[in-house]
């Protein structure tokens, strides 16, 4: 088993590694792939997430965008009314969710979800 290299690289090398990792992350299919492609080991990555607020914010921005794109892509592929409704009310609140119009762009919960389930023939 390989030992993780947790030694601190010099400041310019660390800055370069972070930049390479963040650039790779934008197109990588996973965090693990971005780490491997950038030469940043997992121990150093977790250290940076904990100690470097600027790096953490950049990382979160990329991850949140990737998650949003994946969610929207999945919603469009499945054509599930529930998923599409949730996506529309949260992404286009001013048009599809009047109660959340002031929070456009914010992750708002749907105003109301109603589940209807019937058992057997309907009584008249």
C-alpha positions in Angstrom: 0.0 0.0 0.0 1.3 3.4 -1.0 1.9 5.9 1.8 0.3 9.3 1.3 2.7 12.1 0.8 1.5 14.8 3.3 4.6 16.9 3.2 3.9 20.5 2.2 5.1 21.5 -1.2 6.6 25.0 -1.6 4.1 27.8 -2.0 4.5 28.2 -5.8 4.2 24.4 -6.3 1.2 24.2 -4.1 -0.5 27.0 -5.9 0.3 25.3 -9.3 -1.1 22.0 -8.0 -4.3 23.5 -6.8 -4.8 25.3 -10.1 -4.1 22.2 -12.1 -6.5 20.2 -9.9 -9.3 22.7 -10.2 -8.9 22.9 -14.0 -8.9 19.1 -14.3 -11.9 18.8 -12.0 -14.1 20.9 -14.4 -13.8 18.1 -17.1 -13.0 15.0 -15.0 -15.7 12.4 -14.5 -14.8 12.1 -10.8 -12.8 13.8 -8.1 -10.5 10.8 -8.0 -9.7 11.2 -11.7 -9.0 14.9 -11.2 -6.6 14.1 -8.3 -4.8 11.5 -10.4 -4.5 13.7 -13.4 -3.2 16.6 -11.4 -0.7 14.7 -9.2 -2.4 15.9 -6.0 -2.7 13.1 -3.4 -5.9 12.6 -1.4 -4.3 13.5 2.0 -3.1 16.9 0.6 -6.5 17.4 -1.0 -8.4 16.9 2.3 -5.9 19.1 4.0 -6.5 21.9 1.5 -10.3 21.6 1.8 -9.9 22.0 5.6 -7.3 24.7 5.7 -7.6 26.8 2.5 -10.9 28.7 2.4 -10.3 30.1 -1.1 -9.5 26.6 -2.5 -12.6 25.1 -0.8 -14.8 27.8 -2.3 -13.5 27.2 -5.8 -13.9 23.5 -5.3 -17.5 23.9 -4.1 -18.3 26.2 -6.9 -17.2 23.6 -9.5 -18.8 20.7 -7.7 -22.1 22.5 -7.3 -22.2 23.4 -11.0 -21.4 19.8 -12.0 -24.2 18.6 -9.7 -26.7 21.1 -11.1 -25.8 20.1 -14.7 -26.0 16.4 -13.9 -29.4 16.9 -12.2 -30.8 18.9 -15.1 -29.5 16.4 -17.6 -31.0 13.5 -15.7 -34.3 15.4 -15.4 -34.5 16.0 -19.1 -33.6 12.4 -19.9 -36.1 10.7 -17.6 -38.9 13.1 -18.4 -40.3 12.5 -14.9 -43.0 15.1 -14.2 -41.9 15.2 -10.5 -38.3 15.9 -11.3 -39.1 18.3 -14.1 -41.5 20.2 -11.9 -39.0 20.4 -9.1 -36.3 21.7 -11.5 -38.6 24.3 -13.1 -39.9 25.6 -9.8 -36.4 26.0 -8.4 -34.6 27.3 -11.6 -37.3 29.5 -12.9 -39.1 30.5 -9.7 -40.4 33.8 -11.2 -42.3 31.9 -13.8 -43.3 28.5 -12.2 -43.3 29.1 -8.4 -45.0 32.5 -7.6 -44.5 32.0 -3.8 -40.7 31.7 -4.3 -40.3 34.4 -7.0 -38.2 36.6 -4.7 -35.7 33.8 -4.2 -35.0 33.2 -7.9 -31.9 31.0 -8.2 -32.0 29.8 -4.6 -32.6 26.2 -3.8 -36.2 26.5 -2.7 -38.3 23.5 -1.6 -41.5 22.9 -3.6 -44.5 24.7 -2.1 -46.5 21.5 -1.8 -46.3 17.9 -3.0 -49.4 15.8 -3.1 -49.2 12.1 -3.5 -52.4 10.3 -4.6 -52.7 6.6 -4.2 -55.9 4.6 -4.9 -56.8 1.1 -3.9 -59.3 -0.9 -5.8 -62.4 0.6 -7.5 -63.5 4.1 -6.6 -66.6 4.3 -4.5 -69.4 6.5 -5.9 
